[in-house]
C-alpha cells in the first residue's frame, strides 16, 4: 500500500472515532515527517471523541492539523507525485478539513 493510501485510510479512521497510526513515519524524509506528525495527532485523539476535549486541547489539535495540511501542500508541490497520488492527497486534505470542522464544533 502506498503512503498516500495509508494516510487517507488513517484519516478516515480518525474521523470515524477509531484509533489510527501510519507505518511510514520511520522514513527519513518529508513523508516521514508527515507520518510522525500524523501519529502525534492520532495519539492525542486516542480514546476521546472530539467532544471530549477542552477548548485549548481542541485548538492545539487544530494547529497540528494545520501543520499537516501545510505539509501535504508542500509535498504536492515539490515531490513530483503521480496523478493518482495527487488525487489521494486532495482527498486526504478534505478528510483533515472535515476533522478540523468537527473539532471546531466540539
C-alpha positions as CSV (number, residue, x, y, z in Angstrom):
1,X,0.0,0.0,0.0
2,X,1.3,3.5,-0.8
3,X,1.9,6.0,1.9
4,X,-0.8,8.2,0.4
5,X,-3.4,5.4,0.6
6,X,-2.3,4.6,4.1
7,X,-2.6,8.2,5.2
8,X,-6.1,8.5,3.6
9,X,-7.3,5.4,5.4
10,X,-5.8,6.6,8.7
11,X,-7.6,9.9,8.5
12,X,-10.9,8.2,7.7
13,X,-10.3,6.0,10.8
14,X,-9.8,9.1,12.9
15,X,-12.9,10.8,11.6
16,X,-14.8,7.6,12.5
17,X,-13.5,7.7,16.0
18,X,-11.2,4.8,15.7
19,X,-7.5,4.7,16.6
20,X,-5.0,5.0,13.7
21,X,-1.3,5.0,13.1
22,X,0.8,5.2,9.9
23,X,3.8,2.9,9.3
24,X,5.7,5.3,7.1
25,X,6.6,7.6,10.0
26,X,10.0,5.8,10.2
27,X,11.1,7.3,6.8
28,X,13.8,9.9,6.9
29,X,12.3,12.4,4.6
30,X,9.3,14.9,4.3
31,X,6.9,12.0,4.1
32,X,8.3,10.5,7.3
33,X,7.9,13.9,9.0
34,X,4.3,14.0,7.9
35,X,3.8,10.5,9.2
36,X,5.3,11.4,12.6
37,X,3.1,14.5,12.8
38,X,0.0,12.4,12.0
39,X,0.9,9.8,14.6
40,X,1.3,12.5,17.3
41,X,-2.2,13.8,16.3
42,X,-3.7,10.3,16.4
43,X,-2.1,9.7,19.9
44,X,-3.7,12.9,21.1
45,X,-7.1,11.9,19.8
46,X,-6.8,8.3,21.2
47,X,-9.6,7.4,23.5
48,X,-11.5,10.6,23.2
49,X,-14.1,11.8,20.7
50,X,-13.6,15.4,19.6
51,X,-16.3,16.5,22.0
52,X,-14.1,15.2,24.9
53,X,-11.5,18.0,24.6
54,X,-11.2,21.3,26.3
55,X,-11.2,24.3,24.1
56,X,-7.4,24.6,24.5
57,X,-6.8,21.0,23.6
58,X,-9.1,21.3,20.5
59,X,-7.1,24.4,19.5
60,X,-3.8,22.6,19.8
61,X,-5.2,19.7,17.7
62,X,-6.4,22.1,15.0
63,X,-2.9,23.7,15.0
64,X,-1.5,20.2,14.4
65,X,-4.0,19.6,11.6
66,X,-2.9,22.9,10.0
67,X,0.7,21.8,10.1
68,X,-0.3,18.5,8.4
69,X,-2.3,20.4,5.7
70,X,0.7,22.7,5.1
71,X,3.0,19.6,4.8
72,X,0.6,18.0,2.3
73,X,0.5,21.1,0.2
74,X,4.3,21.3,0.1
75,X,4.6,17.6,-0.8
76,X,2.1,18.1,-3.6
77,X,4.2,21.0,-5.0
78,X,7.7,19.6,-4.5
79,X,7.7,15.9,-4.5
80,X,6.7,15.0,-8.1
81,X,3.7,12.9,-7.1
82,X,1.8,10.9,-9.6
83,X,-1.6,11.9,-10.8
84,X,-3.1,9.2,-8.6
85,X,-1.1,10.3,-5.6
86,X,-2.2,13.9,-6.3
87,X,-5.8,12.8,-6.2
88,X,-5.3,10.9,-3.0
89,X,-3.6,13.9,-1.4
90,X,-6.5,16.1,-2.3
91,X,-8.8,13.6,-0.6
92,X,-6.6,13.4,2.5
93,X,-6.7,17.2,2.7
94,X,-10.5,17.0,2.6
95,X,-10.5,14.4,5.4
96,X,-8.3,16.6,7.5
97,X,-10.5,19.6,6.9
98,X,-13.6,17.6,8.0
99,X,-11.8,16.5,11.2
100,X,-10.9,20.2,11.8
101,X,-14.6,21.2,11.3
102,X,-15.6,18.5,13.8
103,X,-13.1,19.8,16.3
104,X,-14.3,23.3,15.9
105,X,-17.9,22.3,16.5
106,X,-17.0,20.3,19.7
